[in-house]
Amino acid sequence: MHRRSISFIAGLLLAASAGAAPAATPAVREERFNFNTLTMSRVTLEGAGQPPVRYYLSKPARKAPLVLFIQGSGCIPPFTGLDTPNRSSSLYSWLPLAQQGRYAVMAVDKPYQSDEPQRGEGGAATGCAGAFNQHFSYDSWLATLKQALRHALKRPEVDPARVLVFGFSEGGPMAAGLARELPEVTHVVLGGSNGPTQLYDFAVRIYRSQDADELKLLQLQELDATFSAISADPKSTSKFAWGHTYLRWSSFFAQSPVDNLAHAKARIYLVSGMQDTSVPILSTEMMYAQLRSQGRDVTFRRVPMAAHNLVPQGRELPEAQKEYDAFMAWFERP
């Protein structure tokens, strides 16, 4: 072949390779904070044309396993006021676990998470500030979590051989999806999480009520009508149902945590309150039964008389710490 032709073909291959190259490595900005006796970092990954990815990581006493907490629904950030004397965390048990120094404990801001206070009901997104509702979906949240986790696993204080992802409530489907996408996740805990699609949870709540069958039929018809409306305009960020955008609902309805966990390699721990009215435990039971029948390594902790927050009726919130201690003990077992 003529030398000029070889050079021309080589140039085409080089151009094609350059066009298919991955995006440039994001710029990294790291800030250090002291939270009582704890030292933690806030890491921001700035990518061209992409929303910043921001995550938080505690500094362990030595190289340690990674524990990622994924928060529930809404837009309350995991940490507020880190650069002020009024520091606070919305993630239960994150700080006590990080202060032990035995783990690198992690949390991630949702995409387009605003530092402004949320207005309205907690857990809903109707009062979220900024561009949050224009972008939030299962897919955008999963992409953010994947990028943050992959970056954290390369840090010198993190032992990538043992990685626990804990997702609470809405964080449960995210933890299941992350375990499916990233084989680096060795252990996954779902707290108060649905098993099949969240649409199933709505139906179960209707059936578990004490209403007459005639009223239940009307409620099921309303559920079907709302689902049809969402399906007809699944990308809408201006239309809301049950406190969230159509985009959010359509993307989460398309996900089944039990299916994602069936395709994950991680060991699995489920924990639910038996009196949970937000995510019926029957939804988690369905997931447990299916995973067990597939021969998966799965543990299910059913908390008697407990609500969605894993606290038994009549007890105070610190009672939930027992459940967090239990799944950390499970994680430590060989």
C-alpha positions in Angstrom: 0.0 0.0 0.0 1.3 3.5 -0.8 2.9 5.3 2.1 0.5 8.3 1.7 -2.5 6.0 1.8 -1.2 4.3 5.0 -0.7 7.7 6.6 -4.2 8.8 5.6 -5.8 5.6 7.0 -3.8 6.0 10.2 -5.0 9.6 10.5 -8.6 8.4 10.1 -8.1 5.8 12.8 -6.5 8.3 15.1 -9.4 10.8 14.6 -12.0 8.1 15.2 -10.2 7.0 18.3 -10.0 10.6 19.5 -13.7 11.1 18.8 -14.6 8.0 20.9 -12.3 8.9 23.8 -13.9 9.3 27.2 -14.6 12.8 28.5 -11.7 14.7 30.1 -10.9 14.0 33.7 -13.0 16.3 35.8 -11.3 19.1 37.8 -11.2 18.2 41.5 -11.7 20.6 44.3 -11.4 19.4 47.9 -12.3 21.2 51.1 -11.5 20.0 54.6 -13.8 20.5 57.6 -13.8 19.6 61.3 -17.1 18.3 62.6 -16.7 18.0 66.3 -13.8 15.5 66.6 -14.3 14.3 63.0 -12.2 15.4 60.0 -14.1 15.2 56.7 -13.6 16.2 53.1 -16.1 17.7 50.7 -15.0 16.8 47.2 -16.4 18.5 44.1 -15.8 17.1 40.6 -16.2 19.7 37.9 -16.9 18.3 34.4 -17.4 20.4 31.3 -21.0 20.7 30.4 -22.0 18.5 33.3 -23.4 19.4 36.7 -20.8 19.3 39.5 -20.7 16.0 41.5 -20.1 16.7 45.2 -19.5 14.1 47.8 -18.5 13.9 51.5 -15.9 11.5 52.9 -14.7 11.0 56.5 -11.1 10.5 57.2 -10.5 7.1 58.9 -7.7 6.3 61.3 -6.0 4.2 58.6 -6.9 2.8 55.2 -10.4 1.4 55.7 -13.5 -0.1 54.0 -15.9 2.4 52.3 -19.5 2.9 53.6 -21.8 4.9 51.4 -25.1 6.3 52.8 -27.7 7.1 50.2 -30.5 9.4 51.5 -34.2 9.2 50.9 -36.5 11.4 48.8 -36.6 15.1 48.6 -33.8 17.7 48.3 -32.6 18.1 51.9 -28.7 18.0 51.6 -26.8 15.4 53.7 -24.8 18.3 55.3 -25.5 21.9 55.9 -23.5 24.7 57.4 -20.1 22.9 57.2 -18.3 26.3 56.8 -20.3 27.8 59.8 -20.5 27.0 63.5 -24.0 25.6 62.9 -23.0 22.4 61.2 -25.6 19.6 60.8 -26.3 16.3 59.1 -29.6 14.9 57.9 -28.3 11.4 57.6 -29.0 9.3 60.7 -26.0 7.5 62.1 -23.5 8.9 59.5 -21.6 10.9 62.1 -21.4 8.3 64.9 -20.1 5.7 62.4 -17.6 8.1 60.9 -16.3 9.2 64.3 -15.3 5.6 65.0 -12.5 6.0 62.5 -12.9 2.4 61.3 -14.5 3.2 58.0 -14.3 5.9 55.3 -17.9 7.0 55.4 -19.4 8.7 52.4 -22.5 10.6 51.3 -23.3 12.3 47.9 -25.3 15.4 47.0 -28.1 14.8 44.6 -27.6 16.3 41.1 -28.3 20.1 41.2 -28.7 19.9 44.9 -29.2 23.4 46.3 -27.7 24.6 49.5 -30.9 26.7 50.1 -33.3 25.4 52.7 -36.1 23.2 51.4 -39.6 24.6 51.6 -42.7 22.5 52.1 -43.1 18.9 53.3 -39.9 16.9 54.0 -39.5 14.0 51.6 -41.4 15.8 48.8 -39.8 17.8 46.0 -42.4 20.5 45.6 -40.4 22.9 47.7 -37.0 22.2 46.2 -35.0 25.2 45.1 -33.0 25.9 42.0 -32.7 23.5 39.1 -33.2 20.3 41.2 -36.6 19.3 39.8 -35.6 20.1 36.2 -33.1 17.3 36.3 -33.7 14.9 39.1 -34.5 11.3 38.0 -33.4 7.8 38.8 -30.9 8.0 35.9 -29.3 11.3 36.8 -29.0 10.3 40.4 -27.5 6.9 39.5 -24.9 8.6 37.2 -24.0 11.0 40.0 -23.5 8.2 42.5 -21.5 6.1 40.1 -19.1 8.9 39.4 -18.7 9.8 43.0 -18.1 6.3 44.2 -15.6 5.5 41.5 -13.6 8.6 42.4 -13.7 7.8 46.1 -12.5 4.2 45.6 -9.2 5.6 44.2 -8.4 7.6 47.3 -5.5 6.4 49.4 -7.6 6.2 52.6 -10.1 3.9 51.0 -9.7 0.1 50.9 -11.7 -0.8 47.7 -11.8 -4.5 48.7 -14.8 -4.0 50.9 -17.6 -1.6 49.9 -21.0 -1.3 51.7 -23.8 0.8 50.1 -26.7 1.6 52.4 -29.8 3.0 50.8 -32.7 4.2 52.9 -36.3 4.6 51.4 -35.8 6.2 48.0 -32.1 5.4 48.4 -33.0 1.7 48.4 -33.6 1.5 44.6 -30.5 3.5 44.1 -28.4 1.2 46.2 -29.7 -1.8 44.3 -29.0 -0.1 40.9 -25.5 0.8 42.0 -24.8 -2.7 43.2 -25.9 -4.0 39.7 -23.8 -1.4 37.9 -20.6 -1.6 39.9 -19.1 -5.0 40.9 -16.9 -3.1 43.3 -19.9 -3.0 45.7 -19.5 -6.1 47.9 -22.3 -5.5 50.4 -25.7 -3.7 50.0 -28.2 -2.8 52.6 -31.8 -1.6 51.8 -33.7 0.0 54.6 -37.4 0.6 54.2 -37.2 -0.1 50.5 -39.6 -1.3 47.9 -39.0 -4.7 46.2 -40.7 -4.5 42.7 -41.6 -1.1 41.1 -42.9 1.6 43.4 -46.2 1.3 41.6 -46.7 -1.9 43.5 -46.3 -0.1 46.8 -49.2 2.2 46.1 -51.5 -0.7 45.3 -50.4 -2.6 48.5 -51.1 0.4 50.7 -54.6 0.6 49.2 -55.3 -3.1 49.9 -53.9 -2.8 53.5 -56.3 -0.1 54.4 -59.5 -0.7 56.3 -61.7 0.9 53.6 -64.6 -0.9 52.0 -63.8 -2.7 48.7 -65.9 -0.2 46.8 -63.6 2.7 48.0 -60.5 0.6 47.4 -61.7 0.1 43.8 -62.1 3.9 43.4 -58.6 4.4 44.8 -57.1 1.8 42.5 -58.8 3.5 39.5 -57.4 6.9 40.6 -53.9 5.2 40.9 -54.3 3.8 37.3 -55.4 7.2 36.0 -52.4 9.0 37.6 -50.0 6.4 36.3 -51.5 6.8 32.8 -51.1 10.6 33.0 -47.4 10.2 34.0 -46.8 7.6 31.2 -48.3 10.1 28.7 -45.8 12.8 29.6 -42.9 11.0 31.4 -40.3 13.7 30.9 -42.4 16.5 32.4 -40.7 18.5 35.2 -43.6 20.9 35.6 -46.3 18.4 36.4 -46.3 16.8 39.8 -47.9 13.8 41.4 -47.5 12.7 45.1 -45.0 15.5 45.7 -42.6 14.7 42.8 -42.3 15.5 39.1 -43.6 13.1 36.4 -39.9 12.7 35.4 -39.0 11.5 38.8 -41.9 9.0 39.0 -41.6 7.6 35.4 -37.9 6.9 35.9 -38.4 5.2 39.3 -41.4 3.2 38.2 -39.2 1.7 35.5 -36.9 0.2 38.1 -37.3 -2.9 40.2 -34.8 -3.3 43.0 -35.3 -7.0 43.2 -34.4 -7.4 39.5 -31.3 -5.2 40.0 -30.2 -7.1 43.0 -30.7 -10.4 41.1 -28.0 -9.2 38.7 -25.6 -7.9 41.4 -22.8 -9.8 43.0 -23.1 -8.2 46.4 -24.3 -9.8 49.6 -27.7 -8.4 50.6 -29.2 -7.2 53.9 -32.8 -6.0 54.1 -34.4 -4.2 57.0 -38.0 -2.9 57.3 -40.4 -1.8 59.9 -43.4 -4.2 60.2 -45.7 -1.2 60.6 -44.2 0.9 57.8 -47.0 2.8 56.1 -44.7 4.6 53.6 -43.2 1.5 52.0 -45.2 -1.6 53.0 -43.1 -4.4 54.3 -45.0 -6.8 52.0 -43.1 -5.1 49.1 -39.8 -6.1 50.8 -41.1 -9.5 51.6 -41.7 -10.1 47.9 -38.0 -9.1 47.2 -36.7 -11.4 49.9 -38.8 -14.3 48.7 -37.6 -13.9 45.1 -33.9 -13.5 46.0 -34.0 -16.5 48.4 -35.6 -18.7 45.7 -32.7 -17.7 43.4 -30.2 -18.9 46.1 -28.9 -15.5 46.9 -27.0 -14.6 50.1 -29.7 -12.4 51.7 -30.6 -11.4 55.3 -33.9 -9.9 56.2 -34.4 -8.1 59.5 -38.1 -7.4 60.3 -38.5 -4.8 63.1 -41.7 -5.4 65.1 -44.0 -2.4 65.7 -41.6 -0.2 63.8 -42.5 2.5 61.3 -40.6 3.7 58.2 -37.8 5.1 60.3 -37.2 1.7 61.9 -38.2 3.0 65.3 -40.8 0.9 67.3 -43.9 2.8 68.3 -43.5 4.7 71.5 -39.7 4.7 71.3 -37.4 7.6 70.4 -35.3 8.0 67.3 -32.0 6.8 68.9 -33.7 3.4 69.1 -33.0 3.0 65.4 -29.3 2.9 66.1 -29.7 -0.8 67.0 -30.6 -1.6 63.4 -27.7 0.4 62.0 -25.4 -1.4 64.4 -26.9 -4.8 63.3 -26.1 -4.3 59.6 -22.6 -3.0 60.3 -22.0 -6.1 62.4 -23.3 -8.1 59.4 -20.9 -6.2 57.1 -17.9 -7.0 59.4 -18.5 -10.8 59.3 -16.3 -12.7 56.8 
